[in-house]
Amino acid sequence: MLAPAVSEAPPPAADPAQLRALGQGAAVAAPLVRSALAVSGPDHREWLERLASNPVATLPPGRATGLVLMDGKGRLRADLRAANAGVPDGLLLDVPEAARAALLKVLEMYILREKVLVRDLSPTHRWLHVLGPGAADVLARSGLPAPAEGEARTEGEVLAALPSRHFGVPGADLLVPVAQVEPLVVRLLSRGAVRVERPALEALRIARGVPWWPADLSPDVIPLEAGLDADVSITKGCYPGQEVVARITNLGQVARKLLRLAAPGRHELAGGAVLTGTGEQAGKEAGKLTSVAWDPLADRTVALGFVRRPWWKDGTVVRAGTVELAVVAPQA
């Protein structure tokens, strides 16, 4: 039986003015999408190096790197960033809020005899996001750091400032005390930023092909299926899931990919809807939608979904229920 293609309660529509601020100006947002953990202790570098899919043992001060944690079968536990900033003699981890509690348990499980301390910073600190092509100017006028690619900074009330990577536009992710979130929002608004809410962020990141946990990323996903190749090293030493990654890399490619899809107009599609082929492939299962939103500026429905290999070509039409969507394949 096919999963339903129509949602009983479609998500709120994105505000066009907010989308314009994200795409053309500067925006500020504080959705509870990401959280932060602090990892410290005499053995924390070597311990995390054994778990992480990218090298962290020699991460220099003021730098950050993307990585994932996997189980032994190569399935995702979480998508993360490690930053050498904000934690004296330790590392800061940028983690998905929806995976935070489970991730804390997993990390504690891996601490055996090592002297490692993992602290949850979510009760005291929260991520504030300043986004859009004008974000750097607004940050400068607000006296806040604007980190470059791969950089991690600590400055004033900002425990850590990292270049944004969760929404599909340039900007900065600022980890600040919870009590400072609203005062900083007010300061940024007074310098020209526009406050945006989650529906606009969802529409933007889906249109730009940025996966979020748990809608698109989950324990059922192998990182290479979701386009997280840059966060997974094929040359680093052993870590959970490395053999699976190496096998997929050596064989050439995965059987499915997380791709963007789009259809003209507004359709109340739901994540979980089964995709089927059209034309000569009509009725054949082509994949599954994971995230859907309406882009009011372009008057189109945008989506992310795991698509099987025969339907990867850009422009290929698949169907969710009665709605036809075109695959927007990444450029080679």
VENZIKA-V874418 format. One record per residue. N is the residue number from 1. RES is the residue in one letter. SS is DSSP state (A for helix, B for strand, O for the rest). D_LAST is the distance of its C-alpha to the last C-alpha in Angstrom with 1 decimal. Layout:
N&RES&SS&D_LAST / N&RES&SS&D_LAST
This chain:
1&M&O&35.1 / 2&L&O&32.1 / 3&A&O&31.5 / 4&P&O&32.6 / 5&A&O&30.2 / 6&V&B&32.6 / 7&S&O&33.5 / 8&E&O&37.3 / 9&A&O&36.6 / 10&P&O&33.5 / 11&P&O&32.4 / 12&P&O&33.8 / 13&A&O&31.9 / 14&A&O&30.2 / 15&D&O&32.4 / 16&P&A&30.9 / 17&A&A&32.5 / 18&Q&A&30.9 / 19&L&A&27.4 / 20&R&A&28.2 / 21&A&A&29.3 / 22&L&A&26.1 / 23&G&A&23.9 / 24&Q&A&26.2 / 25&G&O&28.9 / 26&A&O&29.9 / 27&A&B&30.6 / 28&V&B&32.3 / 29&A&B&32.2 / 30&A&O&33.7 / 31&P&O&32.6 / 32&L&O&33.4 / 33&V&O&29.8 / 34&R&B&29.7 / 35&S&B&32.7 / 36&A&B&33.5 / 37&L&B&35.2 / 38&A&B&36.9 / 39&V&B&37.1 / 40&S&B&39.9 / 41&G&O&42.6 / 42&P&O&43.2 / 43&D&O&40.8 / 44&H&A&37.9 / 45&R&A&35.4 / 46&E&A&35.9 / 47&W&A&36.1 / 48&L&A&32.8 / 49&E&A&31.1 / 50&R&A&32.0 / 51&L&A&30.4 / 52&A&O&27.3 / 53&S&O&23.8 / 54&N&O&23.4 / 55&P&O&26.2 / 56&V&O&28.8 / 57&A&O&32.0 / 58&T&O&31.6 / 59&L&O&29.9 / 60&P&O&31.7 / 61&P&O&33.7 / 62&G&O&31.8 / 63&R&B&28.4 / 64&A&B&26.2 / 65&T&B&23.5 / 66&G&B&21.6 / 67&L&B&22.5 / 68&V&B&23.4 / 69&L&B&26.5 / 70&M&B&26.5 / 71&D&O&29.3 / 72&G&O&29.9 / 73&K&O&27.9 / 74&G&O&24.7 / 75&R&B&25.2 / 76&L&B&24.8 / 77&R&B&27.9 / 78&A&B&26.3 / 79&D&B&23.5 / 80&L&B&25.2 / 81&R&B&25.3 / 82&A&B&28.0 / 83&A&B&29.6 / 84&N&O&32.4 / 85&A&O&34.3 / 86&G&O&37.0 / 87&V&O&38.4 / 88&P&O&41.1 / 89&D&O&40.6 / 90&G&B&37.8 / 91&L&B&34.3 / 92&L&B&33.2 / 93&L&B&30.8 / 94&D&B&28.9 / 95&V&B&28.8 / 96&P&B&28.4 / 97&E&A&31.9 / 98&A&A&31.7 / 99&A&A&31.3 / 100&R&A&33.7 / 101&A&A&36.9 / 102&A&A&35.4 / 103&L&A&33.5 / 104&L&A&36.8 / 105&K&A&38.5 / 106&V&A&35.8 / 107&L&A&36.0 / 108&E&A&39.8 / 109&M&A&39.8 / 110&Y&A&38.0 / 111&I&O&40.7 / 112&L&O&43.3 / 113&R&O&45.5 / 114&E&O&43.1 / 115&K&O&44.4 / 116&V&O&41.6 / 117&L&B&42.0 / 118&V&B&39.4 / 119&R&B&40.4 / 120&D&B&39.2 / 121&L&O&39.0 / 122&S&O&38.5 / 123&P&O&42.3 / 124&T&O&42.4 / 125&H&B&39.0 / 126&R&B&36.3 / 127&W&B&32.9 / 128&L&B&33.1 / 129&H&B&29.8 / 130&V&B&29.7 / 131&L&B&26.7 / 132&G&O&25.3 / 133&P&O&24.8 / 134&G&O&28.6 / 135&A&A&28.8 / 136&A&A&29.5 / 137&D&A&32.3 / 138&V&A&33.9 / 139&L&A&33.8 / 140&A&A&35.4 / 141&R&A&38.1 / 142&S&O&38.7 / 143&G&O&39.2 / 144&L&O&36.4 / 145&P&O&33.7 / 146&A&O&30.2 / 147&P&O&28.3 / 148&A&O&25.5 / 149&E&O&22.2 / 150&G&O&23.4 / 151&E&B&26.9 / 152&A&B&29.7 / 153&R&B&32.9 / 154&T&B&36.4 / 155&E&B&38.5 / 156&G&O&41.6 / 157&E&O&41.4 / 158&V&B&37.7 / 159&L&B&37.5 / 160&A&B&33.7 / 161&A&B&31.2 / 162&L&B&27.5 / 163&P&B&24.5 / 164&S&O&23.4 / 165&R&O&20.4 / 166&H&O&21.7 / 167&F&O&21.4 / 168&G&O&18.3 / 169&V&O&20.2 / 170&P&O&21.8 / 171&G&B&25.2 / 172&A&B&27.4 / 173&D&B&28.6 / 174&L&B&32.3 / 175&L&B&34.4 / 176&V&B&37.9 / 177&P&B&41.3 / 178&V&A&41.7 / 179&A&A&44.6 / 180&Q&A&42.6 / 181&V&A&39.9 / 182&E&A&41.8 / 183&P&A&43.4 / 184&L&A&40.1 / 185&V&A&38.7 / 186&V&A&41.8 / 187&R&A&41.3 / 188&L&A&37.7 / 189&L&A&38.7 / 190&S&A&41.5 / 191&R&O&39.0 / 192&G&O&36.9 / 193&A&O&34.6 / 194&V&B&34.5 / 195&R&B&34.9 / 196&V&O&32.4 / 197&E&O&32.7 / 198&R&A&30.6 / 199&P&A&29.8 / 200&A&A&28.1 / 201&L&A&26.1 / 202&E&A&25.2 / 203&A&A&24.0 / 204&L&A&22.0 / 205&R&A&20.2 / 206&I&A&19.5 / 207&A&A&18.1 / 208&R&A&15.9 / 209&G&O&14.8 / 210&V&O&17.1 / 211&P&O&19.0 / 212&W&O&22.7 / 213&W&B&25.3 / 214&P&O&26.9 / 215&A&O&25.4 / 216&D&O&21.9 / 217&L&B&22.5 / 218&S&O&25.6 / 219&P&O&27.3 / 220&D&O&25.8 / 221&V&O&22.2 / 222&I&B&20.5 / 223&P&A&18.4 / 224&L&A&15.3 / 225&E&A&15.6 / 226&A&A&15.5 / 227&G&O&12.5 / 228&L&O&15.2 / 229&D&A&13.8 / 230&A&A&14.8 / 231&D&A&18.3 / 232&V&O&18.9 / 233&S&O&19.9 / 234&I&O&20.0 / 235&T&O&22.6 / 236&K&O&25.0 / 237&G&O&28.3 / 238&C&O&29.2 / 239&Y&O&28.6 / 240&P&O&28.9 / 241&G&O&26.0 / 242&Q&A&24.7 / 243&E&A&25.6 / 244&V&A&23.6 / 245&V&A&20.5 / 246&A&A&21.2 / 247&R&A&21.8 / 248&I&A&18.6 / 249&T&A&16.7 / 250&N&A&18.9 / 251&L&A&18.5 / 252&G&O&14.8 / 253&Q&O&13.8 / 254&V&O&15.6 / 255&A&O&17.3 / 256&R&B&16.3 / 257&K&B&13.8 / 258&L&B&14.8 / 259&L&B&13.2 / 260&R&B&14.5 / 261&L&B&16.9 / 262&A&B&19.2 / 263&A&B&22.4 / 264&P&B&24.8 / 265&G&O&27.9 / 266&R&O&29.2 / 267&H&O&29.3 / 268&E&O&31.0 / 269&L&B&28.5 / 270&A&O&28.7 / 271&G&O&26.6 / 272&G&O&27.4 / 273&A&O&27.4 / 274&V&B&26.3 / 275&L&B&23.6 / 276&T&B&24.5 / 277&G&B&23.1 / 278&T&O&24.4 / 279&G&A&25.7 / 280&E&A&26.1 / 281&Q&A&24.6 / 282&A&B&27.0 / 283&G&O&28.5 / 284&K&O&26.1 / 285&E&B&24.9 / 286&A&B&21.2 / 287&G&B&21.2 / 288&K&B&22.7 / 289&L&B&22.5 / 290&T&B&23.0 / 291&S&B&23.3 / 292&V&B&24.2 / 293&A&B&25.4 / 294&W&B&26.5 / 295&D&B&25.2 / 296&P&O&28.4 / 297&L&O&27.1 / 298&A&O&24.7 / 299&D&O&27.0 / 300&R&B&24.4 / 301&T&B&24.0 / 302&V&B&20.9 / 303&A&B&20.2 / 304&L&B&18.3 / 305&G&B&18.7 / 306&F&B&18.0 / 307&V&B&16.7 / 308&R&B&17.4 / 309&R&A&15.1 / 310&P&A&16.6 / 311&W&A&15.6 / 312&W&O&11.9 / 313&K&O&11.0 / 314&D&O&10.7 / 315&G&O&14.3 / 316&T&O&16.0 / 317&V&B&19.4 / 318&V&B&21.0 / 319&R&B&24.4 / 320&A&B&26.0 / 321&G&O&29.7 / 322&T&O&30.3 / 323&V&B&27.3 / 324&E&B&24.3 / 325&L&B&20.9 / 326&A&B&17.6 / 327&V&B&14.5 / 328&V&B&12.0 / 329&A&O&8.8 / 330&P&O&6.4 / 331&Q&O&3.8 / 332&A&O&0.0
